[in-house]
Amino acid sequence: MNQKPVTGVGLDMENGKNSLSEIIYLFDPLCGWCYGFGPQMQLFAAQFPNVSYTVLSGGMVTGERVGPLANMASYIREGVARVEALSGVKFGPDFLNDLHGEGKMQLDSTPPSKAFVILKEHSPASAIELAHAIQSVYYSQGLDPNLASSYHALALSYGLSIADFDEKFESMEYQLATRDEFSQVARFGVSGYPTVVARFGNQYYMLGHGFTKAEQLGQTLQNILQKEGLTL
């Protein structure tokens, strides 16, 4: 895996040595591998509690990719088995029933990403756990990720009223904010999710791409620090 700066972020890549500015986690609510990776990301963050974390949703299923689960059911069925085997995370029976049944659920990254943007704004310090919680609404509970009501219990658990959440979920303001977040992720030029990047000033280093254990992420970060003479 290339640990040198990630290209395509639209920033000047200087060679000066810097301290760690932030860890950036790029995911998508409909990415099954991100669902499996979520607990590992939380464990990694617990190893480095004094670091700033930024979590961005990428818009994996938008435009022409939007459609019923049935369109990708065979591919997803294979992926689910691999995610469970490697990560130990389990998919819920209601999701699996639809996956192995008619596959009627509409797949569209925008609604769950919008829910994430709303809740992240309300509880920014909880962004990493929120990313996994948003995914659990669909993959664990089997709720429709396109409906505001699917996120009501989650909103309440973070102290956001249902009325406030629904108003934001239906607003153009948060629709545009979600699109802006997709654009931010696109500028990183990554080929898929999950992806974890460390930023040192204007330098970006890949820590992990695809499912990666927390221990490996931590070791990769330590290796970069040592090799490049950087600091936390």
C-alpha positions in Angstrom: 0.0 0.0 0.0 1.3 3.4 -0.9 1.9 5.4 2.2 3.1 8.6 0.5 0.8 11.6 0.1 -2.5 10.9 -1.5 -2.9 12.7 -4.8 -5.9 14.5 -6.2 -6.9 16.5 -3.1 -6.4 19.8 -4.8 -3.8 21.1 -2.2 -0.2 22.0 -2.5 1.9 19.0 -1.4 4.8 20.6 0.4 7.8 18.7 1.6 8.2 20.4 5.0 7.8 18.3 8.1 4.6 18.9 10.1 2.8 17.5 13.1 -0.3 15.4 12.6 -3.2 17.7 11.7 -6.1 15.2 11.4 -7.1 11.7 10.5 -9.7 11.6 7.7 -12.1 8.7 7.4 -13.9 8.4 4.0 -16.8 6.1 3.9 -20.3 5.6 2.4 -23.4 4.6 4.3 -24.2 1.9 1.7 -20.7 0.5 1.7 -20.9 -3.0 3.3 -17.1 -3.1 3.8 -17.4 0.2 5.7 -20.1 -1.4 7.9 -17.6 -4.2 8.7 -14.8 -1.7 9.2 -16.7 0.7 11.5 -15.7 -1.0 14.8 -12.1 -1.1 13.7 -12.1 2.6 13.0 -13.5 3.2 16.5 -10.8 1.0 18.0 -8.2 2.9 16.1 -9.5 6.3 17.2 -9.4 5.0 20.8 -5.6 4.4 20.4 -5.1 8.0 19.4 -7.7 10.0 21.4 -6.0 13.4 21.2 -6.0 13.5 17.4 -8.6 15.5 15.4 -10.9 13.3 13.2 -12.8 14.2 10.1 -15.4 11.8 8.7 -16.8 12.4 5.2 -19.5 10.5 3.3 -18.6 9.8 -0.4 -21.8 9.4 -2.4 -21.0 5.9 -3.7 -24.5 5.2 -5.0 -25.8 8.3 -6.8 -27.0 9.2 -10.3 -27.3 6.2 -12.6 -26.2 3.8 -9.8 -29.4 4.5 -7.8 -31.8 1.6 -8.0 -33.4 -1.4 -6.2 -31.3 -3.8 -4.2 -32.2 -6.5 -6.6 -30.0 -4.9 -9.3 -26.8 -5.7 -7.2 -28.1 -8.6 -5.0 -25.8 -11.3 -6.3 -22.7 -9.1 -5.9 -23.8 -7.9 -2.4 -24.6 -11.4 -1.2 -21.1 -12.5 -1.9 -19.8 -9.4 -0.2 -21.9 -9.9 2.9 -20.4 -13.3 3.5 -16.9 -12.0 3.1 -17.5 -9.0 5.4 -19.0 -11.2 8.1 -16.1 -13.7 7.9 -13.4 -11.1 8.0 -14.8 -8.5 10.4 -17.1 -10.5 12.7 -19.8 -7.9 12.2 -23.2 -9.4 11.5 -25.9 -8.2 9.1 -29.5 -8.2 10.5 -32.2 -10.7 9.4 -34.5 -8.0 7.9 -31.7 -6.8 5.6 -30.8 -10.4 4.7 -34.4 -11.3 4.0 -34.7 -8.6 1.5 -31.3 -9.4 0.0 -32.2 -13.0 -0.5 -35.8 -12.2 -1.4 -37.2 -9.6 -3.8 -34.6 -6.9 -3.1 -37.1 -4.1 -3.2 -35.1 -1.6 -1.1 -34.0 1.4 -3.1 -30.2 2.0 -2.9 -29.3 5.7 -2.9 -26.4 7.1 -0.8 -27.9 10.6 -0.6 -30.6 10.1 2.1 -28.4 8.2 4.6 -25.5 10.6 3.9 -27.9 13.5 4.6 -28.9 11.9 7.9 -25.2 11.6 8.7 -24.5 15.2 7.8 -27.3 16.4 10.1 -26.3 14.3 13.0 -22.6 15.0 12.6 -23.3 18.7 12.7 -25.3 18.2 15.9 -22.6 15.9 17.6 -19.3 16.5 15.8 -17.3 14.7 18.4 -19.3 11.5 17.7 -18.7 11.4 13.9 -16.9 8.1 13.9 -19.5 6.2 15.9 -22.3 8.0 14.0 -21.0 6.7 10.7 -21.4 3.2 11.9 -24.7 3.9 13.6 -26.1 5.3 10.4 -25.1 2.1 8.6 -26.6 -0.1 11.3 -30.0 1.5 10.6 -30.0 -0.4 7.3 -27.6 -3.3 7.7 -28.4 -4.3 11.2 -32.0 -3.1 11.8 -33.2 -3.5 8.2 -34.9 -0.1 8.1 -35.4 1.8 4.9 -32.4 4.1 4.6 -34.4 6.6 2.4 -36.9 7.5 5.1 -36.3 10.2 7.8 -38.3 8.0 10.3 -35.6 5.3 10.1 -33.3 7.7 11.9 -35.6 9.0 14.6 -34.4 6.8 17.3 -30.8 7.6 16.5 -31.6 11.3 16.4 -33.2 11.2 19.8 -30.3 9.2 21.3 -28.0 12.1 20.3 -30.4 14.7 21.7 -31.9 16.0 18.5 -35.7 16.2 18.4 -37.6 14.4 15.7 -39.2 17.7 14.5 -35.8 19.3 14.1 -34.3 16.3 12.4 -37.2 16.0 9.9 -37.1 19.7 9.1 -33.4 19.4 8.2 -33.9 16.1 6.4 -36.4 17.7 4.0 -34.6 21.0 3.6 -32.6 22.0 0.5 -29.9 23.4 2.8 -28.9 19.9 3.9 -29.4 18.4 0.5 -26.8 20.9 -0.8 -24.5 20.3 2.2 -24.6 16.6 1.4 -23.7 17.2 -2.2 -20.8 19.4 -1.0 -19.5 16.6 1.1 -19.6 14.3 -1.9 -17.6 16.8 -3.8 -15.0 17.1 -0.9 -14.5 13.3 -1.0 -14.2 13.3 -4.8 -11.3 15.7 -4.6 -9.3 13.0 -2.8 -9.3 10.9 -5.9 -9.7 7.6 -3.9 -11.0 4.5 -5.7 -13.3 3.1 -3.0 -14.2 2.9 0.6 -13.4 2.7 3.4 -10.3 4.9 3.2 -8.3 6.4 6.1 -5.9 9.2 5.5 -3.5 11.1 7.8 -2.9 14.8 7.1 0.3 16.5 8.2 -0.1 20.1 7.2 -0.4 19.9 3.4 0.8 16.3 3.2 -1.6 13.4 3.0 -0.6 9.8 3.8 -2.7 6.7 3.1 -3.2 4.7 6.3 -5.7 2.2 5.0 -7.8 1.4 2.0 -10.4 -1.3 2.2 -11.0 -3.4 5.4 -8.0 -2.8 7.7 -7.6 -3.9 11.3 -7.2 -1.2 13.9 -3.7 -2.5 14.9 -2.5 -2.3 11.3 -3.8 1.3 10.9 -1.9 2.2 14.1 1.3 0.5 13.0 1.1 2.2 9.6 0.7 5.6 11.3 3.7 4.9 13.6 5.8 3.8 10.6 5.0 7.0 8.8 5.9 9.1 11.9 9.2 7.4 12.3 10.2 7.3 8.6 9.3 10.9 7.8 10.3 12.4 11.1 6.8 13.6 11.8 5.0 14.0 15.1 1.5 13.6 16.5 
